[in-house]
Amino acid sequence: MRTHSLRNRSALAVAGVLLAGAPTAYTALADDHSVAVPTRGKPYVETRLFFGTARPDGGPAVTDRQFTGFVDKEVTPDFPDGLTVQSGRGQWRDAHGTIEKERSYELILLYPESAAKGSDRKIEEIRRAYEKAFAQESVGRVDEHAQVDF
């Protein structure tokens, strides 16, 4: 019986520590069953582009220097207010069904919703330019609505 009692006390102690670590969240949920999220910023679109570096023709992979040059020439003139580039590792099934594992880049652009139509055209031009310059089958694109505050 003593083992059972110690187990129960241990479980209660762990539960107490977990609840003590988040009293604010617990209180907010207990009051009205929802968590208030402050509304801040302005309506923007966040576009993420995914650029692979392996060349389907077997040529040398796109280098950091080549990608930076591409961003300077093709992206910055249309999005001079700012952007973010992150390095990554990704995989992609090519047109022949082969899974390609490669170094990649994620380019993140934020722009006001009011500029979405013009930005869409520019982004599509960027995608086509990269595909042409580096013999790529595709450049992935994800768009999301966001509230942005600088």
C-alpha positions in Angstrom: 0.0 0.0 0.0 2.8 2.4 0.7 4.0 2.2 -3.0 0.5 3.1 -4.2 0.4 6.2 -1.9 3.9 7.4 -3.0 2.8 7.0 -6.7 -0.3 9.1 -6.0 1.7 11.8 -4.2 4.2 11.9 -7.1 1.5 12.3 -9.7 -0.1 15.1 -7.6 3.3 16.8 -7.2 3.9 16.7 -11.0 0.4 18.0 -11.7 0.9 20.8 -9.2 4.2 21.9 -10.8 2.6 21.9 -14.3 -0.4 23.9 -13.1 1.9 26.3 -11.2 3.9 27.0 -14.3 0.9 28.2 -16.3 -1.6 29.9 -13.9 -2.4 32.8 -16.3 -3.3 30.5 -19.2 -5.5 28.4 -16.8 -7.2 31.4 -15.5 -7.9 32.8 -19.0 -9.4 29.5 -20.1 -11.4 29.1 -16.9 -13.1 32.5 -17.2 -14.7 32.4 -20.6 -13.2 29.3 -22.4 -11.2 31.5 -24.8 -7.8 33.1 -24.8 -7.8 36.8 -25.8 -5.3 37.6 -28.5 -4.5 41.3 -28.9 -5.2 42.8 -32.3 -2.1 44.5 -33.4 -0.6 45.7 -36.7 -2.0 46.0 -40.2 -3.3 43.4 -42.6 -0.4 42.0 -44.6 0.3 38.9 -46.8 3.2 36.7 -46.0 4.6 34.9 -49.0 7.2 32.1 -48.5 9.1 30.9 -51.5 11.1 27.6 -51.5 14.2 27.5 -53.8 16.0 24.2 -54.4 19.7 24.1 -55.3 20.1 20.8 -57.0 20.0 21.0 -60.8 17.9 18.4 -62.6 20.4 18.3 -65.4 23.1 17.1 -63.0 25.0 20.4 -63.1 26.6 21.9 -60.0 24.3 23.0 -57.2 23.3 26.7 -56.8 25.9 28.3 -54.5 25.3 30.8 -51.7 26.9 33.4 -53.8 24.7 32.7 -56.8 21.6 32.7 -54.7 22.6 36.0 -53.0 23.2 37.5 -56.4 19.8 36.3 -57.6 18.1 37.9 -54.6 20.0 41.2 -55.1 19.1 41.3 -58.8 15.6 39.8 -59.0 14.0 40.3 -55.6 15.4 43.4 -53.8 14.3 45.9 -56.6 10.7 44.8 -56.3 10.7 44.3 -52.5 13.1 47.0 -51.2 11.4 47.3 -47.8 12.8 44.1 -46.5 12.9 40.3 -46.8 14.2 37.3 -44.9 16.3 34.4 -46.3 16.7 31.2 -44.4 18.9 28.2 -45.3 17.4 24.8 -45.1 17.4 21.1 -46.2 14.5 19.8 -48.2 13.3 17.1 -50.4 11.2 17.1 -53.5 9.8 14.5 -55.9 10.9 15.5 -59.4 9.0 15.1 -62.7 10.6 11.6 -63.1 9.4 10.4 -59.6 12.9 10.6 -58.0 13.1 12.1 -54.5 15.7 14.7 -54.5 17.3 15.7 -51.2 19.0 19.1 -51.4 20.1 22.2 -49.7 17.4 24.9 -50.1 16.5 28.5 -49.3 13.3 29.9 -47.9 12.6 33.5 -48.9 10.0 35.3 -46.8 8.2 38.4 -48.0 5.7 40.6 -46.1 3.6 43.2 -48.0 0.4 45.1 -47.3 -2.8 43.3 -48.5 -3.5 46.5 -50.5 -0.4 45.7 -52.6 -1.2 42.0 -53.1 -2.3 42.2 -56.7 0.9 43.9 -57.9 3.1 41.8 -55.6 1.6 38.6 -56.9 2.8 39.5 -60.5 6.3 40.3 -59.2 6.5 37.1 -57.2 5.5 35.0 -60.2 8.2 36.8 -62.2 10.8 35.9 -59.5 9.7 32.3 -59.5 10.0 32.0 -63.3 13.4 33.8 -63.3 14.9 31.4 -60.8 13.5 28.4 -62.7 15.1 29.7 -65.9 18.4 30.8 -64.4 19.1 27.6 -62.5 17.2 25.0 -64.6 14.6 24.3 -61.8 11.3 22.4 -62.3 9.6 24.6 -59.7 9.8 27.1 -57.0 7.3 26.4 -54.1 5.0 29.2 -52.9 2.9 29.6 -49.8 0.7 32.7 -49.1 -0.9 33.5 -45.7 -2.7 36.5 -44.2 -1.0 38.1 -41.3 -1.3 41.0 -38.9 2.1 42.8 -39.0 3.5 45.5 -36.8 6.9 47.1 -37.3 
